[in-house]
Amino acid sequence: MANTKSAAKRAELIRKRTLRNKSIKSAVKTAIKKFEQVLGSGNVEEARLKLKGAIVALDKAVTKGVLHKNTASRKKSRLARKFNKLTG
């Protein structure tokens, strides 16, 4: 329990930010999972669309400060490599 009014406000702010960050991370993970599922089915065009969606989700997470830019870059690179294995 917070001892001061300002500490209580900070605790509430942290709670709100945690919920927001969790939501964004979940959206990123979902986008990546959807891409990998389509990748497994072998549908190239749909996989391309899902890859774009996953990249957009990763970029949004970076702009919102949820993921570090290098982490997002690494994930995008790995997804692109998986996609390239399927296509060529």
ABEGO torsion letter per residue (X at the ends): XBABAAAAAAAAAAAAAAAAAAAAAAAAAAAAAAAAAAAAAGBAAAAAAAAAAAAAAAAAAAAAGABBAAAAAAAAAAAAAAAAAAAX
